[in-house]
Amino acid sequence: MSEDLSLNINIKEPRWDQGTFMGRAKHFFMVTDPRNVLLSSDTLEDARVTMENYRSGVVKPGLTEDELWRAKYIYDSAFHPDTGEKMFVIGRMSAQVPVNMSITGSMLTFYRTTPAVVFWQWVNQSFNAVVNYTNRSGDAPMSVNQLGVAYISATTGAVVTALGFKTLASRLPPIASRFVPFAAVAAANCINIPFMRQRELKFGIPVMDENGNRLGESPNAAKQAIMQVVVSRIGMAVPAMAIPPVIMNSLEKKAFMKRFPLLNAPIQVGLVGLCLVFATPLCCALFPQKSSMSVSGLEADLQERIRETSPKTTTVFFNKGL
């Protein structure tokens, strides 16, 4: 019965213990579930209303605890944790598998010519730019000019890096050249993510105490957050871009693949998708979404302010982004 549903359930935090890798993995398997992309606007709005009402102490008649947690994960998959705004659909982490499998599969299939490398790296880095902006940390808006400069810098730098690796591939054995797209993507992530989140590096991201009270903005926290996201994104790409090339290199020697070469792309896309289903949540889980650092690691002026306003605080917390 709805009247029996406790109002003390902490829906501000994930359902599972985020201090363990398994707890974070369970959380991100729910958030990155590709089926969330198919949810209607009405379903997303219903989840948002359920969450806001529960926070206000209002429980929808007949609501169960499982339904409440389901609403939370629908909400978390589609709304930004800091701004509360509905995220652009292809920028959501639940869109990573369907969108990324198509792009990555194409990158691994069409890697032999320079125009193909340029096109698919541009598509991939444009997608990454959307994801990086959508999942940024903090609630400060970016102007259209700032966003445009960040996008051009990120995609240009990443594509140029990819071309450099393409040139290197011409001197490598065939099997080694298949891994060039991965090397290019890994290097490009190190460029794309900081560029798309450069405002955070300059002005900082909000840091809070353990009770969620905002203490200020810290560029040092932004550096840690972005570094963790870069590591996670590279980790995400490892299975999807390292395992399929090995399998495809073997399959392409088989008679049936020589007879039906058109199967190359769909098989590659399918293999990438299978890898991403597991790699996306598991690599998101490498670090807690609510990251932390010691007050001593913050900027000197912010440390001083925290000592004055919250002298008992020794650790600050922040949303690292995804």
Legacy VTK file of the C-alpha trace (Angstrom):
# vtk DataFile Version 3.0
C-alpha trace
ASCII
DATASET POLYDATA
POINTS 322 float
0.000 0.000 0.000
1.231 3.505 -0.778
0.722 4.679 2.817
3.236 2.031 3.907
5.946 3.350 1.586
8.577 5.011 3.745
9.445 8.619 3.049
12.963 7.977 4.347
14.269 6.206 1.233
17.344 8.146 0.105
16.682 8.592 -3.605
19.391 11.252 -3.815
21.872 8.392 -3.820
21.995 5.221 -5.965
20.255 2.086 -4.707
23.511 0.163 -4.352
26.633 0.927 -2.310
28.811 3.225 -4.397
31.829 2.473 -2.252
32.253 -0.860 -4.061
32.861 -1.615 -7.720
29.958 -4.105 -7.812
27.580 -1.539 -6.352
28.624 1.035 -8.948
28.383 -1.561 -11.732
24.779 -2.435 -10.784
23.962 1.265 -10.727
25.416 1.957 -14.165
23.894 -1.150 -15.748
20.554 0.506 -14.918
21.540 4.025 -16.035
23.173 2.945 -19.332
20.484 0.377 -20.250
19.944 0.982 -24.017
16.214 0.337 -23.604
15.950 3.657 -21.747
16.465 5.462 -25.070
13.136 4.052 -26.281
11.136 5.435 -23.360
8.499 7.975 -24.346
8.445 11.602 -23.216
5.371 10.812 -21.115
7.259 8.040 -19.287
10.219 10.347 -18.633
7.925 13.104 -17.413
6.055 10.680 -15.151
9.391 9.576 -13.629
10.407 13.203 -13.097
7.117 14.051 -11.376
7.346 10.925 -9.206
10.844 11.902 -8.101
9.990 15.534 -7.381
6.824 14.589 -5.508
8.637 12.022 -3.374
11.322 14.559 -2.480
8.492 16.871 -1.383
6.914 14.134 0.738
4.109 13.337 -1.693
3.673 9.665 -2.613
1.664 8.645 -5.661
-1.181 6.272 -4.664
-0.138 2.638 -5.038
3.554 3.445 -5.504
5.873 0.632 -4.383
9.537 0.874 -3.448
10.592 -0.984 -6.597
8.523 1.402 -8.729
10.134 4.349 -6.934
13.636 3.045 -7.713
12.606 2.337 -11.298
11.422 5.948 -11.622
14.735 7.136 -10.168
16.775 5.230 -12.724
14.589 6.396 -15.592
15.084 9.929 -14.285
18.853 9.497 -13.834
19.208 8.138 -17.376
17.563 11.178 -18.991
18.022 14.213 -16.718
21.264 15.981 -15.826
22.232 15.425 -12.153
23.267 19.061 -11.581
20.903 21.110 -13.742
17.879 18.788 -13.754
17.445 19.492 -17.485
16.389 16.740 -19.869
19.502 15.684 -21.767
19.751 15.519 -25.550
18.847 11.936 -26.413
22.052 10.889 -28.222
24.114 12.479 -25.464
22.663 10.216 -22.781
24.784 7.306 -21.591
21.878 4.980 -22.427
22.464 5.901 -26.090
26.120 4.847 -25.945
25.538 1.264 -27.062
23.215 1.795 -30.058
24.967 4.899 -31.395
28.547 3.932 -30.570
28.229 0.399 -31.964
27.239 1.822 -35.346
30.029 4.407 -35.400
32.759 2.172 -33.972
31.760 -0.734 -36.237
32.044 1.577 -39.237
35.418 2.914 -38.059
36.763 -0.631 -37.765
35.327 -1.629 -41.156
36.274 1.445 -43.189
39.785 2.241 -41.983
41.863 1.682 -45.112
41.401 5.012 -46.953
42.131 8.518 -45.713
38.684 9.981 -46.659
36.980 7.151 -44.734
39.202 7.724 -41.699
38.525 11.470 -41.740
34.762 11.031 -42.142
34.247 8.386 -39.462
36.633 10.056 -37.000
34.748 13.311 -37.512
31.413 11.531 -36.939
32.820 9.789 -33.856
34.334 12.929 -32.370
31.170 14.928 -33.094
29.202 12.288 -31.214
31.768 12.334 -28.400
31.540 16.121 -28.232
27.767 15.879 -27.746
28.215 13.194 -25.064
30.970 15.135 -23.293
28.943 18.347 -23.212
25.731 16.577 -22.205
27.446 14.751 -19.324
29.579 17.656 -18.120
29.871 18.453 -14.436
28.341 21.549 -12.887
25.405 23.780 -13.688
27.073 26.785 -15.351
25.877 27.289 -18.953
28.159 27.637 -21.977
27.501 30.324 -24.571
26.983 29.369 -28.200
30.394 30.875 -29.046
32.133 28.925 -26.275
30.402 25.738 -27.365
31.341 26.347 -31.019
35.013 26.966 -30.229
35.111 23.912 -27.972
33.510 21.707 -30.642
35.827 22.870 -33.448
38.921 22.520 -31.236
37.907 19.074 -30.003
36.942 17.564 -33.356
39.820 19.122 -35.316
42.414 18.019 -32.789
40.973 14.520 -32.626
40.738 14.061 -36.410
44.297 15.341 -36.937
45.462 12.856 -34.301
43.619 10.057 -36.075
45.250 10.953 -39.396
48.643 10.839 -37.732
47.929 7.292 -36.583
46.605 6.423 -40.061
49.970 7.434 -41.539
51.701 5.254 -38.973
49.457 2.316 -39.876
50.849 2.146 -43.410
54.151 0.920 -41.936
52.566 -1.730 -39.734
51.500 -5.354 -40.410
47.797 -5.784 -41.412
46.704 -7.065 -37.996
48.442 -4.172 -36.241
46.843 -1.624 -38.574
43.414 -2.831 -37.412
44.189 -1.412 -33.978
44.957 2.049 -35.319
41.315 3.208 -34.879
41.544 2.316 -31.180
44.823 4.176 -30.716
43.335 7.168 -32.523
40.173 7.119 -30.392
42.170 6.796 -27.153
44.380 9.740 -28.078
41.412 11.743 -29.357
39.536 11.257 -26.070
42.453 12.916 -24.299
41.820 15.944 -26.532
38.040 15.964 -26.964
36.965 15.674 -23.326
39.168 18.486 -21.918
38.233 20.792 -24.814
34.492 20.193 -24.451
34.780 20.729 -20.692
37.328 23.540 -20.825
35.025 25.916 -18.951
35.265 23.607 -15.930
39.058 23.665 -16.082
39.041 27.449 -16.146
36.306 28.303 -13.637
35.962 25.057 -11.669
33.079 22.734 -10.777
30.841 22.900 -7.695
32.189 21.122 -4.622
29.977 20.164 -1.683
30.319 18.914 1.874
28.927 15.502 2.874
25.479 17.043 3.393
25.341 18.499 -0.109
25.995 22.109 0.923
27.778 23.973 -1.858
31.174 25.276 -0.745
32.508 26.809 -3.945
33.963 25.963 -7.357
37.300 24.239 -7.893
39.399 23.854 -11.072
41.473 21.227 -9.250
38.367 19.126 -8.722
37.594 19.583 -12.424
41.038 18.259 -13.356
40.496 15.130 -11.275
36.985 14.664 -12.657
38.071 15.003 -16.288
41.055 12.696 -15.799
38.771 9.996 -14.375
36.313 10.394 -17.266
39.137 10.129 -19.829
40.335 6.872 -18.232
36.781 5.484 -18.200
36.143 6.410 -21.838
39.393 4.840 -23.014
38.519 1.742 -21.005
35.119 1.659 -22.717
36.803 1.618 -26.108
39.265 -1.191 -25.313
36.948 -4.253 -25.655
34.899 -2.754 -28.505
37.940 -1.794 -30.573
40.404 -4.520 -29.579
38.344 -7.737 -29.582
36.382 -7.408 -32.879
39.532 -6.787 -35.015
41.076 -10.047 -33.803
37.868 -11.978 -34.521
37.334 -10.306 -37.898
40.936 -10.918 -38.935
40.268 -14.619 -38.447
36.774 -14.627 -39.989
37.853 -12.821 -43.158
40.039 -15.811 -44.024
37.004 -18.104 -43.993
35.351 -19.142 -47.242
31.879 -17.896 -46.298
33.194 -14.375 -45.596
34.966 -14.314 -48.955
31.722 -15.419 -50.576
29.601 -12.839 -48.697
31.857 -9.795 -48.038
28.812 -7.648 -47.279
28.546 -9.499 -43.971
31.719 -7.802 -42.766
30.101 -4.570 -41.577
27.018 -6.031 -39.807
29.087 -8.710 -38.047
31.592 -6.088 -36.919
28.834 -3.772 -35.673
27.210 -6.671 -33.797
30.485 -7.634 -32.119
31.110 -4.028 -31.091
27.579 -3.768 -29.674
28.056 -6.924 -27.618
31.275 -5.537 -26.159
29.743 -2.131 -25.411
26.753 -3.601 -23.542
29.187 -4.677 -20.836
32.077 -2.217 -21.293
29.927 0.930 -20.962
28.521 0.325 -17.452
31.622 -1.457 -16.159
33.945 1.375 -17.200
31.557 4.028 -15.907
31.827 2.141 -12.607
35.628 2.470 -12.408
35.154 5.653 -10.372
32.232 6.858 -8.225
29.912 9.328 -9.969
30.051 11.385 -6.762
33.800 11.793 -6.606
35.754 13.249 -3.707
39.039 14.864 -2.783
40.722 16.245 0.306
40.249 19.906 1.102
44.059 20.180 1.074
43.978 19.398 -2.665
41.826 22.435 -3.470
42.973 25.937 -4.410
44.432 27.964 -1.527
41.668 30.598 -1.514
38.938 27.942 -1.519
40.683 26.060 1.290
40.700 29.254 3.353
37.021 29.908 2.650
36.079 26.360 3.666
38.082 26.642 6.903
36.102 29.781 7.744
32.623 28.601 6.750
32.875 24.854 7.402
35.892 24.152 9.650
34.983 20.497 10.259
34.984 19.651 6.536
38.070 17.684 5.476
36.717 16.112 2.265
34.652 17.657 -0.521
32.423 15.890 -3.040
31.533 16.664 -6.658
29.832 15.197 -9.710
32.679 14.058 -11.989
30.451 13.754 -15.065
30.434 10.717 -17.337
LINES 1 323
322 0 1 2 3 4 5 6 7 8 9 10 11 12 13 14 15 16 17 18 19 20 21 22 23 24 25 26 27 28 29 30 31 32 33 34 35 36 37 38 39 40 41 42 43 44 45 46 47 48 49 50 51 52 53 54 55 56 57 58 59 60 61 62 63 64 65 66 67 68 69 70 71 72 73 74 75 76 77 78 79 80 81 82 83 84 85 86 87 88 89 90 91 92 93 94 95 96 97 98 99 100 101 102 103 104 105 106 107 108 109 110 111 112 113 114 115 116 117 118 119 120 121 122 123 124 125 126 127 128 129 130 131 132 133 134 135 136 137 138 139 140 141 142 143 144 145 146 147 148 149 150 151 152 153 154 155 156 157 158 159 160 161 162 163 164 165 166 167 168 169 170 171 172 173 174 175 176 177 178 179 180 181 182 183 184 185 186 187 188 189 190 191 192 193 194 195 196 197 198 199 200 201 202 203 204 205 206 207 208 209 210 211 212 213 214 215 216 217 218 219 220 221 222 223 224 225 226 227 228 229 230 231 232 233 234 235 236 237 238 239 240 241 242 243 244 245 246 247 248 249 250 251 252 253 254 255 256 257 258 259 260 261 262 263 264 265 266 267 268 269 270 271 272 273 274 275 276 277 278 279 280 281 282 283 284 285 286 287 288 289 290 291 292 293 294 295 296 297 298 299 300 301 302 303 304 305 306 307 308 309 310 311 312 313 314 315 316 317 318 319 320 321
